[in-house]
Amino acid sequence: MKKLLLGLIFSSFIGLAVAGDDDSSGTPSPSAAPTPPTALVTKLRGTVLFGGIQLKEGDIIDKVGKIETKNKSYLQVKVDKWKNFISIGPNSVMELNFADDKKYTLEEGTCRWKGFGESASKGKIFTKRVALGVRGTDFFLKYTPVLDETEVVMFDGEVKMDNLKDANNTAVIKKGQWGGIGGRFGEKIGNILDLPQSLLVNFEKALE
């Protein structure tokens, strides 16, 4: 069973286009507690839309809306208040809800959340299947709507994964581990797998 799951995880990685170089340096500027977070576009390749309008490097996102990346495209934004970078892979759709102050929703595709310091705020990322509580962590997230599958790969720290259809079904995914639910992975969050280092390295390079 474990070999089968590893095969499925590897196939998930194969379809991911590599774009962008990691650059998580820099000193975050402090934000006052009542101030909603904003996202600064730090890297962009290809065609990336926010609310149907093409983004460019240096743009600031400060309202509710959907980011859509086209084929072979890539976006990285920096959220100083939450002290994290979000990298979004090709053919992905993600809603940023800064009015809520704590919510992102990955509707399709892939993203990477990478913290760069201690944050007083704990953000949440959702798919239609799960909620992920995050703070100061580094992980890869994939949602495939046609199969209703969510997958998480942890590079550093840990996240708590909650099944939105079953409040009693939760799991903590730690560094070097994979967790999944939906479609081929079942209706419950099942076994959390320790991934081979070679596969972790490939995932890390995919959305740097």
N, C-alpha and C positions, 0 to 999 in steps of 0.2 A: 504493500500500500504506500509506504514511504517513497519507494522508487517511482511509483506512478505519479505521486504528487510532485516530486522533484522534476519529473519530465514535463508536467503541466506548467510548473513555474518557469522552467527554462524556455518553453515555447512562448510564454508571455513576454520574456525578455527579448527574444529574437526579433519580434515585430517592432521594437522601439528604435526610432532613428536617433542617432547621436548628434547633439547640437549644443554649442556653447561650451565655455571653459569656466571652471569654478573660480569665483573671486569673492570670498566671504570676508575680505579684510575691510577695515574702515571703522571709524568710531561713531556709534549711533548717537544721534542728538536727542536729548531728553525731551519727553512730552509731558505736559501737565495731565494729571489724572482724568479730568473731565473731557479732555480733548479726544475726539474719535481718532482712530489710527488712519494713516494714509499709506499708500503703496507707491514707491518710486520705481519706475522702470529702469533697471540697471543694465539689462542685456536684452537684445531682441534680434531675431533672425527670421526672415521670411515674412509671411502675412499673419499679423496678430490683430484681432479686432476687440474693441471694448464698446459694447452697446452699438455694434455695427460700424464703428469708426476706427480706422487704422491707428494703432499706437506707434510711438517712436521712443527711442531711448531718451530719458530725461522727463518724460511725462509723469504726472502725479495723478493717481487714482484715488478719489476721495468720496465716492458715492456708491450706492448699490448698482450692480450691473454684472453682465456676463462677459468673461473673456473667452474668445474663441481663437484657437490656433489652427492654421491650415496645414496641409501636407508639407513636411520638411521644415516646419517652423518651430520656434522656441521662444519662450519668454521667461525672464527672471525679474522678480520685483523684490524690493526690500521694504519691510515694515518695521520702522524704528521702534514704535511703541511696544510691539511684541517681540522685538529683537530677533527677527527671523527673515530668511530669504525663502521665497516660494518660486520654484522653477516648474514651468508647465511645458510638457512635451507636445509633439505634433498631434494634430487631429484630436484636440481636447477641448472640453467646455467646462469652465469653472465660474461659479457665481461668487463674487466678493460682496459681502453684506456688512459694510462698515457702520451702517445705521444700527445694526444689532450689536456691534462692537466685539463679538466673539465668534463669528460664524463664517466659514467658507463651505461651499458645496461643490464637490467634484461630480459633475453630471456625466462626464465621459472622458476617457483617456487616462493620462498619467500626470502625476506631479511629484515634486520632492519638497519637503519641508525641512529646512536646515536652520537651527538656532545659532546665534553668535554671542549670546550672553544671557544673563539672568533676567527674566521678565516678570514683572508684577502681575501681568494679565495672563490668563490661561485661555488660549484660543481653542476653537473646536473646528475640526473638519468633518464634513458629512458626505456620505454617498446615500443612495436610496436604501442601502442595507445596514449601514453602521454609522455610529458616531465615534470619533476618536478624540480623546482629551489629550492635548499636547502642551508641553512647555519645555523649551531648551533641549529639544530632541532633534534627531536627524533620521528621516525615513522616506521611503518611496511608497507611493500609493497608486493603485490602478483600479479603475472601475470600467467594466465592460457591460454596457446596458443591454445588449442583445442577449446576453447570458445572465444578466443580473448578478455578476460576480464582482466581489471586492477582494483585493489582495494588498497586503502590507508587508514590506521588507524593512527591518530595522537596522540602521547602520550604527546608531549610538543612542544611549538612553533607553527609554521604554514608553510605550503608549498603552492606554486602556481602550480596548475595542468593545463596544456595546452593540449587540444585535438589536436593531430598532423594532423588530417584530417579536422579540422575546426579551423582556426586561431581566429575566433570570439567566440569560446566556451572555456571559462576558468573558474576556480573556485579557491577560497582560502579555504583550509581545515585547521581548527584550532584545538587546544588541545581538545581531547575528541570526535573528530568527525571522520566520515567515508565518503569517496567518492569513486565512482566507475563508470566504463564506459565499454561498449562492452558487447556482448552476452546477458545475462539475464538483464543487467542494461541499455541497450539502446545505441544508437549510439552517444548520446550527454551526457556530464557530467550533470547529473540531480541533484536531491535534495541531499544536504549534510546533513547527519543525525548525531544527537547527540546520542552517544552510552551509554548504561547503564554501570555503573561503574564495575559491575561484568564481563561484556564482555571485557572491557578494561583491567582489571587485567589479564584475561586469555590470551589475546593477548600479553601483556607485558612479561608474564612468558614464552611464547612459544620460543622466540629468545632472551634470555637475554645475 
